Amino acid sequence: AAELVEAKNMVMSFRVSDLQMLLGFVGRSKSGLKHELVTRALQLVQFDCSPEVFKKIKELYETRYAKKSTETLQQQPSHRSSDTLAIHPSYDHGGSLPKTSLTATNIDYPVLYGKYLNGLSRVPPKISKPEVRLVKLPFFDVVDELLKPTELVPQNNEKLQDSPCIFALTLRQVELIRNSRDLQPGVKSVQVVLRICYTDTSCPQEDQYPPNIAVKVNHSFCSVPGYYPSNKPGVEPKRPCRPINLTNLMYLSSATNRITVTWGNYGKSYSVGLYLVRQLTSAELLQRLKTIGVKHPELCKTLVKEKLRLDPDSEIATTGVRVSLICPLVKMRLAVPCRAETCAHLQCFDAVFYLQMNEKKPTWMCPVCDKPATYDQLIIDGLLSKILMECQEADEIEFLVDGSWCPIKIEKERSCSPQCPILVLGSSDVNGQLPPLPSSAENGKGSAEVVDLTLDSSSEE
């Protein structure tokens, strides 16, 4: 592994002539631009670095820099400028890495693009720094990390910056994409996605786009999610920041892919990462939740008892708590009762509709208490699932102090009680008589109108 890293770093410092000699030595194509030669050479090191190839890389490295050092000493024996310090041979002296001047004249392809080659840094940092981490997304399983979150560094003072990077897929990764199923026409379940976030190492970061973002893959611009329209006056429309699918515009082969991220440089720092992911559907997440997220009915019963246990600091004793069997999201009877373990309430919502809604617009907020309810925190209430099967008639139940429950059916009858007087008045029609006039005479205007209409209708007959 140490030799592999050493070989990669030596290749990254090669010039075009060195790269051509190395590729010619193994019988590979020597034509193309420098970044293509670098990519080809790095692939050689990564997948086919035999002892002979490693020896040739070291020979080219030592030949070039030994020659350069001799020329430098002959030309400037008493003066050392910044140009002569561009790169020094140092692999044979304690294993330190080649040093590169940061002057504009010395910034070449490896400096600008080296760190984007499948996550390989040209000069790995000597002191390990905290890395930027992205939050885990429930609908995306990470298969491979193609590029660790890397900071977008402005190259000048312009407000609009272009940050290019290149990478190549392995044959295994290409086959995974090609053989994956179609989620919809033209959209594979295995994808290469680009994720962007703030450069902040304090905690996992959510996806956040920089201003004026545009993503170009090879020769075509990629579709980036637009803004949600705002119905409220004075409220700016929000933009859903999600992983950007690059798969359709990529070369599904060993060829090099070039990605250019255009972004607005307005003071905030952003990092980008590339991932090979498998996108899941809400049905797959539901099945996974049913497999690993069901809470045993006895544990749920214990939770009910704890909720109803008398609080010594409270003057009011709670004898029961009502729970609706109707989902607050769609106003339909619960099918898969679900809630977050972090929620303080016993009321559940339907996991089917909750996952479908977050598949379309991920917010992961509990519809009952409006607090975060992420996928990893969701549980299926085993007790309420059992109650739903046993209680088919009622739409509401009451949990009692001992953990038992009873259906609430009387409420429907009571809710009809205001209509009883109307039914009693109407029941007088059984005898074939009109409602008594004095009952309507209490309202002066109403009685006059009724009498007039009756007289008119009788006179016409």
Solvent accessible surface area in square Angstrom, and as a share of the most:
residue,aa,sasa,rsa
1,A,117,0.90
2,A,83,0.64
3,E,107,0.48
4,L,55,0.27
5,V,76,0.43
6,E,42,0.19
7,A,0,0.00
8,K,22,0.09
9,N,6,0.03
10,M,0,0.00
11,V,0,0.00
12,M,3,0.01
13,S,6,0.04
14,F,1,0.00
15,R,126,0.46
16,V,59,0.34
17,S,53,0.34
18,D,7,0.04
19,L,0,0.00
20,Q,66,0.29
21,M,105,0.47
22,L,0,0.00
23,L,0,0.00
24,G,35,0.34
25,F,102,0.43
26,V,48,0.28
27,G,68,0.66
28,R,88,0.32
29,S,62,0.40
30,K,103,0.44
31,S,78,0.50
32,G,43,0.42
33,L,119,0.59
34,K,46,0.19
35,H,35,0.16
36,E,61,0.27
37,L,0,0.00
38,V,0,0.00
39,T,6,0.03
40,R,58,0.21
41,A,0,0.00
42,L,11,0.05
43,Q,38,0.17
44,L,1,0.00
45,V,0,0.00
46,Q,82,0.36
47,F,125,0.52
48,D,76,0.39
49,C,45,0.27
50,S,39,0.25
51,P,108,0.68
52,E,108,0.48
53,V,9,0.05
54,F,31,0.13
55,K,145,0.62
56,K,35,0.15
57,I,0,0.00
58,K,63,0.27
59,E,89,0.40
60,L,11,0.05
61,Y,3,0.01
62,E,69,0.31
63,T,84,0.49
64,R,61,0.22
65,Y,5,0.02
66,A,58,0.45
67,K,129,0.54
68,K,47,0.20
69,S,40,0.26
70,T,69,0.40
71,E,73,0.33
72,T,34,0.19
73,L,125,0.62
74,Q,135,0.60
75,Q,138,0.61
76,Q,63,0.28
77,P,110,0.69
78,S,112,0.72
79,H,114,0.51
80,R,173,0.63
81,S,34,0.22
82,S,57,0.37
83,D,87,0.45
84,T,25,0.15
85,L,69,0.35
86,A,11,0.09
87,I,27,0.14
88,H,65,0.29
89,P,50,0.32
90,S,18,0.11
91,Y,23,0.09
92,D,93,0.48
93,H,134,0.60
94,G,88,0.84
95,G,51,0.49
96,S,43,0.28
97,L,35,0.17
98,P,3,0.02
99,K,137,0.58
100,T,33,0.19
101,S,21,0.13
102,L,147,0.73
103,T,52,0.30
104,A,89,0.69
105,T,117,0.68
106,N,32,0.16
107,I,66,0.33
108,D,58,0.30
109,Y,22,0.08
110,P,1,0.01
111,V,42,0.24
112,L,60,0.30
113,Y,32,0.12
114,G,0,0.00
115,K,58,0.25
116,Y,12,0.04
117,L,7,0.03
118,N,69,0.35
119,G,31,0.30
120,L,49,0.24
121,S,51,0.33
122,R,19,0.07
123,V,69,0.40
124,P,45,0.29
125,P,91,0.57
126,K,168,0.71
127,I,141,0.72
128,S,107,0.69
129,K,148,0.63
130,P,103,0.65
131,E,107,0.48
132,V,16,0.09
133,R,120,0.44
134,L,27,0.14
135,V,39,0.22
136,K,154,0.65
137,L,38,0.19
138,P,30,0.19
139,F,18,0.07
140,F,36,0.15
141,D,40,0.21
142,V,89,0.51
143,V,44,0.25
144,D,33,0.17
145,E,85,0.38
146,L,10,0.05
147,L,3,0.01
148,K,104,0.44
149,P,29,0.18
150,T,24,0.14
151,E,76,0.34
152,L,4,0.02
153,V,68,0.39
154,P,57,0.36
155,Q,106,0.47
156,N,83,0.43
157,N,152,0.78
158,E,110,0.49
159,K,117,0.50
160,L,103,0.51
161,Q,5,0.02
162,D,81,0.42
163,S,11,0.07
164,P,27,0.17
165,C,4,0.02
166,I,0,0.00
167,F,3,0.01
168,A,6,0.05
169,L,5,0.03
170,T,37,0.22
171,L,131,0.65
172,R,130,0.47
173,Q,15,0.07
174,V,4,0.02
175,E,82,0.37
176,L,49,0.25
177,I,0,0.00
178,R,125,0.46
179,N,117,0.60
180,S,16,0.10
181,R,119,0.44
182,D,83,0.43
183,L,46,0.23
184,Q,107,0.47
185,P,134,0.84
186,G,50,0.48
187,V,32,0.18
188,K,60,0.26
189,S,5,0.03
190,V,2,0.01
191,Q,4,0.02
192,V,0,0.00
193,V,2,0.01
194,L,1,0.01
195,R,18,0.07
196,I,1,0.00
197,C,1,0.00
198,Y,72,0.27
199,T,46,0.27
200,D,56,0.29
201,T,54,0.31
202,S,88,0.57
203,C,63,0.38
204,P,60,0.38
205,Q,18,0.08
206,E,128,0.57
207,D,13,0.07
208,Q,64,0.28
209,Y,12,0.05
210,P,2,0.02
211,P,58,0.36
212,N,86,0.44
213,I,16,0.08
214,A,30,0.23
215,V,1,0.01
216,K,70,0.30
217,V,1,0.00
218,N,19,0.10
219,H,157,0.70
220,S,50,0.32
221,F,137,0.57
222,C,18,0.11
223,S,101,0.65
224,V,29,0.16
225,P,39,0.24
226,G,46,0.44
227,Y,133,0.51
228,Y,66,0.25
229,P,117,0.74
230,S,45,0.29
231,N,150,0.77
232,K,145,0.61
233,P,130,0.82
234,G,88,0.84
235,V,73,0.42
236,E,144,0.65
237,P,68,0.43
238,K,152,0.64
239,R,63,0.23
240,P,21,0.13
241,C,33,0.20
242,R,73,0.27
243,P,20,0.13
244,I,2,0.01
245,N,50,0.26
246,L,1,0.00
247,T,8,0.04
248,N,108,0.55
249,L,57,0.28
250,M,14,0.06
251,Y,90,0.34
252,L,51,0.25
253,S,46,0.29
254,S,65,0.42
255,A,47,0.37
256,T,35,0.21
257,N,0,0.00
258,R,83,0.30
259,I,0,0.00
260,T,26,0.15
261,V,2,0.01
262,T,24,0.14
263,W,3,0.01
264,G,0,0.00
265,N,32,0.16
266,Y,123,0.47
267,G,74,0.71
268,K,121,0.51
269,S,44,0.28
270,Y,10,0.04
271,S,1,0.01
272,V,3,0.02
273,G,0,0.00
274,L,1,0.01
275,Y,19,0.07
276,L,0,0.00
277,V,3,0.02
278,R,94,0.34
279,Q,47,0.21
280,L,12,0.06
281,T,37,0.21
282,S,13,0.09
283,A,70,0.54
284,E,60,0.27
285,L,0,0.00
286,L,26,0.13
287,Q,110,0.49
288,R,92,0.33
289,L,6,0.03
290,K,90,0.38
291,T,99,0.58
292,I,132,0.67
293,G,10,0.10
294,V,82,0.47
295,K,48,0.20
296,H,106,0.47
297,P,39,0.24
298,E,104,0.47
299,L,104,0.52
300,C,1,0.01
301,K,63,0.27
302,T,70,0.40
303,L,44,0.22
304,V,3,0.02
305,K,88,0.37
306,E,87,0.39
307,K,83,0.35
308,L,5,0.02
309,R,169,0.62
310,L,112,0.56
311,D,74,0.38
312,P,127,0.80
313,D,134,0.69
314,S,48,0.31
315,E,178,0.80
316,I,141,0.72
317,A,66,0.52
318,T,69,0.40
319,T,99,0.58
320,G,18,0.17
321,V,49,0.28
322,R,126,0.46
323,V,2,0.01
324,S,35,0.23
325,L,0,0.00
326,I,49,0.25
327,C,1,0.00
328,P,42,0.26
329,L,45,0.22
330,V,50,0.28
331,K,151,0.64
332,M,109,0.49
333,R,74,0.27
334,L,8,0.04
335,A,74,0.57
336,V,17,0.10
337,P,1,0.01
338,C,0,0.00
339,R,6,0.02
340,A,0,0.00
341,E,110,0.49
342,T,91,0.53
343,C,15,0.09
344,A,80,0.62
345,H,38,0.17
346,L,15,0.08
347,Q,35,0.16
348,C,0,0.00
349,F,0,0.00
350,D,1,0.00
351,A,0,0.00
352,V,39,0.23
353,F,57,0.24
354,Y,5,0.02
355,L,1,0.00
356,Q,82,0.36
357,M,99,0.44
358,N,5,0.02
359,E,60,0.27
360,K,156,0.66
361,K,102,0.43
362,P,60,0.38
363,T,77,0.45
364,W,28,0.10
365,M,75,0.34
366,C,1,0.01
367,P,47,0.30
368,V,55,0.32
369,C,43,0.26
370,D,104,0.54
371,K,128,0.54
372,P,83,0.52
373,A,0,0.00
374,T,57,0.33
375,Y,18,0.07
376,D,113,0.59
377,Q,59,0.26
378,L,6,0.03
379,I,15,0.08
380,I,8,0.04
381,D,9,0.04
382,G,7,0.07
383,L,16,0.08
384,L,2,0.01
385,S,33,0.21
386,K,100,0.42
387,I,1,0.00
388,L,14,0.07
389,M,140,0.63
390,E,102,0.46
391,C,9,0.06
392,Q,123,0.55
393,E,130,0.58
394,A,3,0.02
395,D,55,0.29
396,E,52,0.23
397,I,0,0.00
398,E,41,0.18
399,F,7,0.03
400,L,63,0.31
401,V,76,0.44
402,D,91,0.47
403,G,2,0.02
404,S,42,0.27
405,W,70,0.25
406,C,48,0.29
407,P,55,0.35
408,I,24,0.12
409,K,102,0.43
410,I,103,0.52
411,E,65,0.29
412,K,126,0.53
413,E,128,0.58
414,R,154,0.56
415,S,78,0.50
416,C,72,0.43
417,S,59,0.38
418,P,100,0.63
419,Q,107,0.48
420,C,63,0.38
421,P,80,0.50
422,I,121,0.62
423,L,125,0.62
424,V,103,0.59
425,L,98,0.49
426,G,39,0.37
427,S,61,0.39
428,S,37,0.24
429,D,83,0.43
430,V,128,0.74
431,N,118,0.60
432,G,70,0.67
433,Q,123,0.55
434,L,148,0.74
435,P,72,0.45
436,P,77,0.48
437,L,94,0.47
438,P,99,0.62
439,S,55,0.36
440,S,42,0.27
441,A,52,0.40
442,E,155,0.70
443,N,97,0.50
444,G,51,0.49
445,K,168,0.71
446,G,24,0.23
447,S,19,0.12
448,A,55,0.43
449,E,109,0.49
450,V,74,0.43
451,V,60,0.34
452,D,80,0.42
453,L,126,0.63
454,T,70,0.41
455,L,108,0.54
456,D,79,0.41
457,S,56,0.36
458,S,63,0.41
459,S,90,0.58
460,E,151,0.68
461,E,181,0.81
